[in-house]
């Protein structure tokens, strides 16, 4: 065998080994939570998919595949180990089946009450200093939201919706509740999409626990080497390269 042929075979074997050893992590997102994540032509789009792609572009030992489903299904897929990762609030329940990055990849402000501008209780919501000041009102929540479960008191009357579109319809059309707790940019996006932007009001409040919501990378505990991968992700999140690129991505959504 000639030296050139030996070199060629070595290169082929090296490339083949590299391809085989490259691990693909399967990330899932909500298919109906723009601008955070949604789906266009069966492809996940939005802030979270872009941030995950950024992280793994800096972790060259891994590839990423992405899928979007109703959020409740995406969580179950990670919990069962059928998918590897997601980006979410690391609630007590989720920590039982997933390991999370130490640092948040994104922080969103949920410290707002969203309500109809003609709501008869709007003055009370504008002046409320605690949830007790509006304890007789009804809040609309999203079924499966761990953050709402942890941060909206159980003494409030609740109406549960299957997704955020339904929440908006219940609040502004059917008037089955008085308010939602939601970032204003999300409320603006949803009401514009659904035609309620002219009746939207929102008010910043200071009494919501954990209103600055940290979203972390989470990996199913059933994913091989999940702890090792999370440690690598932690280093990337703290890097200057990631910080600069993340800032540029986030600014596109403001």
C-alpha positions as CSV (number, residue, x, y, z in Angstrom):
1,X,0.0,0.0,0.0
2,X,1.4,3.4,-1.0
3,X,2.0,6.1,1.6
4,X,-0.5,8.3,-0.1
5,X,-3.2,5.6,0.1
6,X,-2.4,5.0,3.7
7,X,-2.8,8.7,4.4
8,X,-6.1,8.8,2.6
9,X,-7.5,5.8,4.5
10,X,-6.4,7.4,7.8
11,X,-8.2,10.7,6.9
12,X,-11.4,8.8,6.0
13,X,-11.3,6.8,9.2
14,X,-10.7,10.0,11.2
15,X,-13.6,11.8,9.6
16,X,-15.9,8.7,10.0
17,X,-15.0,8.4,13.7
18,X,-15.6,12.1,14.2
19,X,-19.1,11.9,12.7
20,X,-20.0,8.8,14.7
21,X,-18.8,10.3,18.0
22,X,-20.7,13.5,17.5
23,X,-23.6,13.4,19.8
24,X,-27.0,14.8,18.9
25,X,-29.1,16.3,21.7
26,X,-32.8,16.6,21.0
27,X,-34.3,19.8,22.3
28,X,-38.0,20.6,22.4
29,X,-39.9,23.9,22.7
30,X,-43.3,25.3,23.0
31,X,-45.0,25.6,19.5
32,X,-47.1,28.5,20.6
33,X,-45.2,31.0,22.7
34,X,-43.8,33.7,20.4
35,X,-41.5,35.5,20.5
36,X,-39.9,33.0,23.0
37,X,-40.6,30.0,20.8
38,X,-43.1,28.9,18.2
39,X,-43.2,27.0,14.9
40,X,-43.0,28.0,11.3
41,X,-43.3,25.2,8.6
42,X,-42.6,22.6,11.3
43,X,-39.4,24.4,12.3
44,X,-38.9,25.8,15.8
45,X,-38.2,29.5,15.8
46,X,-37.8,32.3,18.3
47,X,-35.4,33.4,21.1
48,X,-34.9,30.1,22.9
49,X,-34.1,28.0,19.8
50,X,-31.6,30.7,18.8
51,X,-29.9,30.8,22.2
52,X,-29.6,27.0,22.2
53,X,-28.1,27.0,18.7
54,X,-25.6,29.6,19.9
55,X,-24.6,27.5,22.9
56,X,-24.0,24.4,20.9
57,X,-22.2,26.2,18.2
58,X,-19.6,26.9,20.9
59,X,-19.7,23.2,22.0
60,X,-18.5,21.5,18.9
61,X,-18.7,17.9,20.3
62,X,-22.5,18.1,20.1
63,X,-25.2,18.5,17.4
64,X,-28.7,19.7,18.2
65,X,-32.0,18.7,16.7
66,X,-35.1,20.8,17.5
67,X,-38.8,20.1,17.7
68,X,-41.8,22.1,18.8
69,X,-45.0,20.8,20.5
70,X,-47.7,22.0,22.9
71,X,-45.7,22.9,26.0
72,X,-47.2,20.3,28.2
73,X,-46.2,17.6,25.7
74,X,-42.6,19.0,25.4
75,X,-42.2,18.8,29.2
76,X,-43.4,15.2,29.3
77,X,-41.0,14.2,26.5
78,X,-38.1,15.5,28.6
79,X,-39.4,13.9,31.8
80,X,-39.7,10.5,30.1
81,X,-36.3,10.8,28.5
82,X,-37.7,10.6,25.0
83,X,-36.1,14.0,24.3
84,X,-33.0,15.5,25.9
85,X,-33.4,19.2,26.6
86,X,-35.5,22.3,26.9
87,X,-35.2,25.9,28.1
88,X,-37.4,26.7,31.1
89,X,-37.9,27.9,34.6
90,X,-36.2,25.3,36.9
91,X,-39.2,24.6,39.2
92,X,-39.1,22.1,42.1
93,X,-41.0,19.6,40.0
94,X,-38.7,19.9,36.9
95,X,-35.6,19.5,39.1
96,X,-36.9,16.0,39.9
97,X,-36.3,14.8,36.4
98,X,-33.9,17.3,34.8
99,X,-30.5,18.9,35.6
100,X,-30.2,22.7,34.9
101,X,-27.5,25.1,34.0
102,X,-26.2,27.2,37.0
103,X,-26.7,30.4,35.1
104,X,-29.8,31.6,33.3
105,X,-29.6,32.0,29.5
106,X,-32.5,34.6,29.6
107,X,-34.3,36.6,32.2
108,X,-37.9,37.8,31.6
109,X,-39.9,40.2,33.6
110,X,-43.3,38.8,34.6
111,X,-44.1,41.6,37.1
112,X,-47.2,42.9,35.2
113,X,-50.9,42.5,35.5
114,X,-52.6,42.3,32.1
115,X,-56.3,43.3,31.9
116,X,-59.1,44.8,29.8
117,X,-59.0,48.6,29.7
118,X,-62.7,48.7,30.5
119,X,-62.5,46.3,33.5
120,X,-64.5,47.7,36.4
121,X,-61.7,46.8,38.8
122,X,-58.9,48.4,36.8
123,X,-58.3,51.1,39.4
124,X,-57.8,48.5,42.1
125,X,-55.4,46.6,39.9
126,X,-53.4,49.8,39.3
127,X,-53.1,50.6,43.0
128,X,-52.8,47.1,44.4
129,X,-49.8,46.6,46.7
130,X,-50.3,42.9,47.2
131,X,-52.4,40.0,45.8
132,X,-54.6,40.4,48.9
133,X,-55.8,43.7,47.6
134,X,-57.3,41.9,44.6
135,X,-58.1,38.6,46.3
136,X,-61.7,38.6,45.2
137,X,-60.7,38.9,41.5
138,X,-60.1,36.0,39.1
139,X,-56.8,35.3,37.4
140,X,-56.5,33.4,34.1
141,X,-53.6,31.0,34.1
142,X,-52.0,28.5,31.6
143,X,-52.5,24.9,32.4
144,X,-49.1,23.3,33.2
145,X,-47.3,26.5,34.1
146,X,-45.0,25.6,37.0
147,X,-44.0,29.3,37.5
148,X,-47.6,30.4,37.9
149,X,-48.2,27.5,40.3
150,X,-45.2,28.6,42.4
151,X,-45.9,32.4,42.3
152,X,-49.6,33.1,42.1
153,X,-51.3,32.5,45.5
154,X,-53.7,29.6,45.7
155,X,-56.3,31.8,47.4
156,X,-57.0,33.5,44.1
157,X,-59.9,32.3,42.0
158,X,-58.5,30.7,38.8
159,X,-59.6,30.0,35.3
160,X,-57.3,27.6,33.5
161,X,-56.5,27.8,29.8
162,X,-54.8,25.2,27.5
163,X,-52.5,27.9,26.0
164,X,-51.8,31.6,25.9
165,X,-54.1,32.3,22.9
166,X,-57.0,30.8,24.9
167,X,-56.0,32.9,27.9
168,X,-56.3,36.1,25.8
169,X,-59.7,35.1,24.4
170,X,-61.0,34.3,27.9
171,X,-59.8,37.6,29.2
172,X,-60.7,40.0,26.4
173,X,-63.6,38.3,24.6
174,X,-65.4,36.1,27.1
175,X,-64.3,38.1,30.1
176,X,-64.2,35.0,32.3
177,X,-61.4,36.5,34.4
178,X,-60.1,39.9,35.5
179,X,-56.3,39.7,34.7
180,X,-53.4,37.6,33.7
181,X,-49.8,37.7,34.9
182,X,-47.5,38.0,31.8
183,X,-44.6,40.0,30.3
184,X,-46.0,43.0,28.4
185,X,-44.2,42.2,25.2
186,X,-45.9,38.8,25.2
187,X,-49.3,40.4,25.8
188,X,-48.7,43.0,23.1
189,X,-47.7,40.3,20.6
190,X,-50.7,38.1,21.4
191,X,-53.3,40.9,21.4
192,X,-52.1,42.2,18.1
193,X,-52.3,38.7,16.6
194,X,-55.8,38.1,18.0
195,X,-57.2,41.6,17.4
196,X,-57.5,42.8,21.0
197,X,-54.7,45.4,21.1
198,X,-57.1,48.4,21.4
199,X,-58.5,47.1,24.7
200,X,-55.2,46.0,26.3
201,X,-54.0,47.6,29.5
202,X,-51.1,46.5,31.7
203,X,-49.6,47.6,35.0
204,X,-46.2,47.0,36.6
205,X,-46.4,45.7,40.2
206,X,-43.7,44.9,42.7
207,X,-45.4,42.2,44.8
208,X,-45.0,39.2,42.5
209,X,-42.4,36.8,43.9
210,X,-39.7,35.8,41.4
211,X,-41.1,38.2,38.8
212,X,-37.7,38.3,37.1
213,X,-37.9,34.8,35.7
214,X,-34.6,33.0,35.0
215,X,-34.8,30.6,32.1
216,X,-32.1,27.9,32.2
217,X,-31.0,25.1,30.0
218,X,-32.3,21.8,31.3
219,X,-31.3,18.2,30.3
220,X,-33.3,15.1,31.2
221,X,-31.5,13.0,33.9
222,X,-32.0,10.1,31.5
223,X,-29.7,11.7,29.0
224,X,-26.3,10.0,29.0
225,X,-23.7,12.2,30.6
226,X,-26.2,14.9,31.4
227,X,-24.1,16.3,34.3
228,X,-21.0,16.5,32.2
229,X,-22.8,18.3,29.4
230,X,-24.4,20.8,31.8
231,X,-21.0,21.6,33.3
232,X,-19.7,22.3,29.8
233,X,-22.8,24.5,29.2
234,X,-22.1,26.4,32.4
235,X,-18.6,27.4,31.1
236,X,-20.0,28.5,27.8
237,X,-22.7,30.7,29.4
238,X,-20.0,32.5,31.5
239,X,-17.8,33.1,28.5
240,X,-17.4,36.5,26.9
241,X,-18.1,35.1,23.4
242,X,-21.5,33.9,24.5
243,X,-22.4,37.0,26.4
244,X,-21.8,39.3,23.4
245,X,-23.6,37.0,21.0
246,X,-26.6,36.6,23.3
247,X,-26.9,40.3,23.7
248,X,-27.1,40.7,19.9
249,X,-29.8,38.0,19.7
250,X,-32.0,39.4,22.5
251,X,-31.8,42.9,21.1
252,X,-33.5,41.7,17.9
253,X,-36.6,40.8,19.9
254,X,-37.0,44.1,21.7
